[in-house]
Amino acid sequence: MKTIVYERTGDPSVLRLVDRPVPEPGPGEVLVRVAVAGVNPTDWKSRRQQPLPAGWQTPGQDGAGVVEAVGAGVDRNLVGERVWIWEAAWQRPWGTAAEYTVVPVRQVVPLGDASFDLGACLGIPFLTAHRCLTAGEYMPDTLHAGALSDQVVLVQGGAGAVGNAAIQLARWGDACVIATVSSPEKAQLAAAAGASFVINYRDQDVVEEVRKITPDGVHTIVEVSAARNAAVDVQVLRTGGAVCVYADDGGDELTLPIRPLMAPNARWQFVLVYTEPKAAKAQAVTDVAAAAAQGAFRVGEAAGLPLHRYPLAQAAAAHQAVEDAVVGKVLIDTSGQ
C-alpha cells in the first residue's frame, strides 16, 4: 500500500510517500481502507515537535473509509461498513494519510450514507467544538436538537474549521450564534455555516454589537485567539459564562483582569480534545455521530467550509496549506495518487 511517513521531525519536506505492507488489525482493532483523510493543525505541529516512539509516523488524526478487516474480539459484521475515524495518530504510529490504516474499534464510527468528505471533517474540529459548547456552567453535558435553545454562543473566528463546526453544532442545538470574522469574504462563510449574526471585528465594535444583540451577554465563547480577544471576552460574558479556549492564535500568553471576572463567576476553560475527560469525549463522539446521522452537518463552500483537495503524493503541500492557515478544510484523497 501507499502511505505517507516521516522518520524525523521537521518541515513538510520530511514527509515521504512509501510502499508498506498492508497492516494486520490486532485484537480490538479494525483495518480501514481510507478514502479521504483530513488534515488538522495537530498534524503539522506534531510533525515539527513530537518525538517518534516507533521511529516513524504516518500523520493524520481524521479520515473516512470502509472497514476491510477486523481483529480478534471485534464484531465481523463491521466488515464493509462505511466509517469515520477520529484520533487515529494520537500516540500511535498509524495515521490516516495512507491507503489503509489500523485503529482501535472505538475510534471508528458508522458514517451511513454521508459522504467521505464529511466523514473526514468530523473528527478533531467537531469534537473540539462539542467540548467548547458543553464545558460551561450554563451549557448541557450532551447536545441534541434543541439542547441549546435558550443559549447565546459567541464564536470568535467563525470562518475556521473549528469555528465552522461550532456554528453548525450550536445551530443544530438551536442556539443563537454570533460569529466574528475579519473580512466580508469570511462573513459570507460564517453566515453560510448558519451563524445568526456575523460581526466583522475590523470594521465594527464587537462589544457594542454583541450587547445590541444580547444585552445580558453571551453564555459561552468559543475562542480561537484568547490573548488577542481577552478584553472583548471579559466584557461580553454574562454571569456564569465561560470562555472555552481551543487554540493560541495571536499569542501564547494570556492576561486577565481578576475583579471583572470574579463578579460574574466567569469560567475560562482550556480545551485540548486529545486529553479531555474520557466521558466528555465519548459523549462528544455520540452526539456528533447523531447529528451527522440527522443530516445536521454540511461541508463545502456553500456550508461555509471550502474544501482544498490534495492527492496522497502531495501530502507535504497539504500540510503546508494548513500551516499557512488556509481558510477552509484541507483533505487528502488517499487513492489514485
C-alpha positions in Angstrom: 0.0 0.0 0.0 1.0 3.7 -0.4 1.4 5.6 2.8 2.9 8.9 4.0 5.6 8.6 6.7 8.2 10.7 8.4 11.1 9.4 10.4 12.3 12.7 11.8 10.6 15.9 12.9 10.8 19.0 10.7 9.1 21.0 8.0 6.8 19.3 5.4 9.8 18.1 3.4 10.3 15.2 5.9 7.0 13.6 4.6 7.7 10.8 2.2 5.4 8.6 0.1 6.5 5.0 0.5 5.3 1.4 -0.1 4.5 -0.6 3.1 2.7 -3.9 3.6 -1.0 -3.5 4.5 -1.1 -3.8 8.3 -3.0 -6.5 10.1 -5.5 -5.4 12.7 -4.7 -6.6 16.2 -7.1 -7.6 19.0 -9.7 -4.9 19.3 -8.6 -3.1 16.1 -10.1 -2.7 12.6 -8.4 -2.2 9.3 -9.8 0.6 7.3 -9.3 1.3 3.6 -9.1 5.1 3.8 -10.9 7.1 1.1 -10.3 10.6 2.4 -8.0 11.9 5.2 -8.5 15.2 7.0 -5.5 17.5 7.9 -5.6 19.4 11.2 -3.1 21.8 12.8 -2.2 19.0 15.2 -0.7 17.1 12.2 1.9 19.8 11.4 2.6 20.7 15.0 3.3 17.1 15.9 5.4 16.7 12.8 7.6 19.6 13.9 7.8 18.8 17.6 6.6 15.4 18.8 9.0 12.5 19.4 8.6 9.3 17.3 8.4 6.4 19.8 8.1 3.9 16.9 10.8 5.6 14.9 8.3 6.6 12.2 4.9 8.2 11.9 2.0 8.2 9.4 0.2 11.5 10.1 -3.5 12.1 10.1 -6.0 12.0 13.0 -9.2 12.1 10.9 -10.4 10.2 7.9 -13.2 8.2 6.4 -13.3 4.9 4.5 -14.5 1.3 4.6 -13.7 -1.4 7.2 -11.8 -4.1 5.4 -10.9 -6.5 8.2 -11.3 -6.8 12.0 -9.0 -8.2 14.7 -9.8 -10.6 17.5 -12.8 -9.6 19.6 -14.3 -7.3 17.1 -17.7 -7.9 15.5 -17.2 -9.2 12.0 -20.3 -7.5 10.8 -18.3 -4.3 10.8 -16.5 -5.5 7.6 -17.8 -3.4 4.7 -19.1 -0.7 7.0 -18.5 2.9 5.9 -17.0 4.8 8.8 -15.4 8.0 10.0 -12.2 7.9 12.1 -11.1 10.1 15.0 -7.8 10.4 16.7 -6.0 7.8 14.7 -2.5 9.0 15.2 -2.6 10.2 18.8 0.2 8.4 20.5 0.1 5.8 17.7 2.2 5.5 14.5 -0.7 4.6 12.2 -2.5 7.7 10.9 -5.0 8.3 8.1 -2.6 9.7 5.4 -2.4 6.2 3.8 -4.4 3.9 1.7 -5.0 1.7 4.8 -4.8 2.3 8.5 -5.5 0.3 11.7 -7.2 1.9 14.6 -9.0 0.7 17.8 -12.6 -0.2 17.0 -13.9 2.5 19.4 -12.3 5.1 17.1 -14.4 4.3 14.1 -18.0 5.5 13.8 -20.6 4.4 11.3 -21.0 7.0 8.5 -24.1 5.7 6.9 -24.8 7.3 3.5 -22.9 10.6 4.3 -20.0 11.5 2.1 -16.5 10.5 2.9 -15.6 14.2 2.6 -18.0 14.9 5.5 -16.6 12.0 7.5 -13.1 13.2 7.1 -14.1 16.6 8.5 -16.0 15.3 11.6 -13.2 14.3 14.0 -11.0 16.8 15.7 -12.9 20.0 14.7 -16.3 18.8 15.7 -15.2 17.0 18.9 -13.3 20.2 19.9 -16.4 22.3 19.2 -18.5 19.9 21.2 -16.3 20.3 24.2 -16.4 24.1 23.9 -20.2 24.0 23.8 -20.6 21.8 26.8 -17.9 22.8 29.3 -19.6 26.0 30.6 -21.8 26.4 33.7 -24.9 27.2 31.6 -24.3 24.5 29.0 -25.7 21.0 28.9 -23.4 18.0 29.1 -24.9 16.5 26.0 -26.0 18.0 22.7 -29.1 17.2 20.7 -31.6 19.1 18.5 -32.9 21.9 20.7 -30.5 21.4 23.6 -29.2 25.0 23.3 -32.5 26.7 22.6 -32.0 29.2 25.5 -28.3 29.8 24.9 -26.3 32.6 23.2 -22.9 31.4 21.8 -20.2 33.7 20.5 -17.8 32.0 18.1 -14.6 34.0 17.8 -13.2 33.2 14.3 -16.3 31.8 12.6 -14.6 31.0 9.3 -12.1 28.5 10.6 -12.6 24.7 10.7 -13.5 24.6 14.5 -15.4 27.8 14.2 -17.5 26.3 11.4 -18.1 23.2 13.4 -19.1 25.2 16.5 -21.6 27.2 14.4 -23.1 24.1 12.9 -23.3 22.2 16.2 -24.7 25.2 18.1 -27.3 25.8 15.4 -28.3 22.1 15.5 -28.8 22.7 19.2 -30.9 25.8 18.3 -28.6 28.3 20.0 -28.4 31.9 18.9 -24.9 32.1 17.3 -22.9 35.2 16.9 -19.7 34.8 14.9 -16.8 37.2 14.5 -14.7 37.4 11.3 -12.0 39.6 9.8 -13.3 40.2 6.2 -16.5 40.3 4.1 -15.5 37.0 2.5 -15.2 35.3 5.8 -18.5 36.9 6.9 -20.2 35.1 4.0 -18.7 31.8 5.1 -19.8 32.2 8.7 -23.3 33.1 7.5 -23.4 30.1 5.2 -22.5 27.9 8.2 -25.6 29.1 9.9 -24.5 32.0 12.2 -27.4 34.0 13.4 -25.3 37.2 13.4 -21.9 38.0 12.0 -19.6 40.8 13.2 -16.5 42.0 11.2 -14.2 42.9 14.0 -12.0 45.0 11.7 -14.9 47.4 10.9 -17.2 47.0 13.9 -17.0 47.3 17.7 -17.6 43.7 18.8 -18.6 44.6 22.4 -21.1 47.1 21.2 -22.6 44.8 18.5 -22.9 41.9 20.9 -24.6 43.9 23.5 -27.1 45.1 20.9 -28.0 41.5 20.2 -27.9 40.2 23.7 -27.8 42.9 26.4 -27.2 40.4 29.2 -24.1 38.9 27.4 -23.3 35.5 26.0 -23.4 32.1 27.8 -20.3 30.6 26.0 -17.5 31.9 23.9 -15.7 29.5 21.5 -12.3 31.2 21.5 -9.5 30.8 18.9 -7.4 33.7 20.0 -7.6 34.3 23.7 -4.7 36.6 24.0 -6.0 38.9 21.3 -9.6 38.8 22.3 -9.5 38.7 26.1 -10.6 42.3 26.7 -13.6 41.7 24.5 -14.5 38.4 26.0 -14.5 39.8 29.5 -17.0 42.5 28.5 -19.5 40.3 26.7 -19.8 37.3 29.2 -22.9 37.1 31.2 -23.0 35.9 34.8 -21.7 32.3 34.9 -20.5 32.5 31.3 -17.5 30.5 30.0 -14.7 31.3 27.6 -13.6 28.0 26.0 -10.1 28.3 24.6 -9.0 25.7 22.0 -6.1 27.5 20.2 -3.4 30.1 20.8 -3.7 32.1 17.6 -2.3 35.5 18.3 -0.1 34.7 21.3 0.7 32.1 23.8 0.4 34.2 27.0 -2.9 35.5 28.4 -3.5 38.3 31.0 -6.9 38.5 32.7 -8.5 41.1 35.0 -9.4 39.5 38.3 -12.2 41.6 39.7 -14.3 41.9 36.5 -14.3 38.1 36.2 -14.9 37.4 39.8 -18.2 39.3 40.0 -19.9 37.2 37.2 -18.3 34.0 38.4 -16.8 33.6 34.9 -15.0 30.5 33.8 -12.1 30.1 31.4 -11.9 26.6 30.2 -8.9 25.4 28.1 -9.6 22.7 25.6 -7.5 20.0 24.0 -9.6 17.2 22.6 -6.9 14.6 22.9 -6.6 14.9 26.7 -10.1 16.0 27.7 -12.0 13.8 30.2 -12.8 10.4 28.6 -16.5 10.6 29.4 -16.8 14.0 27.8 -15.1 12.8 24.7 -17.2 9.7 24.5 -20.3 11.8 24.7 -18.9 14.1 22.0 -18.5 11.2 19.6 -22.0 10.0 20.3 -23.5 13.5 19.8 -21.6 14.3 16.7 -22.5 10.9 15.2 -26.1 11.5 16.0 -26.1 15.0 14.4 -24.4 13.7 11.3 -26.9 10.9 11.0 -29.7 13.5 11.2 -28.1 15.5 8.3 -27.2 18.4 10.6 -23.7 19.0 9.1 -22.5 20.0 5.6 -19.2 20.7 4.1 -18.1 22.8 1.1 -18.2 26.5 0.4 -22.0 26.5 0.4 -21.7 25.3 4.0 -19.1 27.9 4.9 -16.2 25.4 4.8 -14.3 25.4 1.4 -12.6 22.2 0.7 -9.0 22.0 -0.5 -8.1 18.7 -2.0 -4.6 17.1 -2.5 -3.6 13.6 -3.7 -1.7 11.5 -1.2 1.6 12.1 -3.1 1.2 15.9 -2.3 0.7 15.4 1.5 3.5 17.9 2.1 1.6 20.6 0.2 -1.5 19.7 2.2 0.4 20.2 5.4 1.9 23.4 4.2 -1.6 24.8 3.4 -2.8 24.1 6.9 0.4 25.5 8.4 -0.2 28.7 6.3 -3.8 28.9 7.8 -5.7 28.4 4.5 -9.4 29.2 5.0 -11.5 26.0 4.9 -10.7 22.3 5.3 -7.7 20.5 3.7 -8.4 17.0 2.6 -6.1 14.3 1.2 -7.5 11.8 -1.3 -5.7 8.6 -0.3 -6.3 6.6 -3.5 -5.4 7.4 -7.1 -2.1 9.0 -6.1 
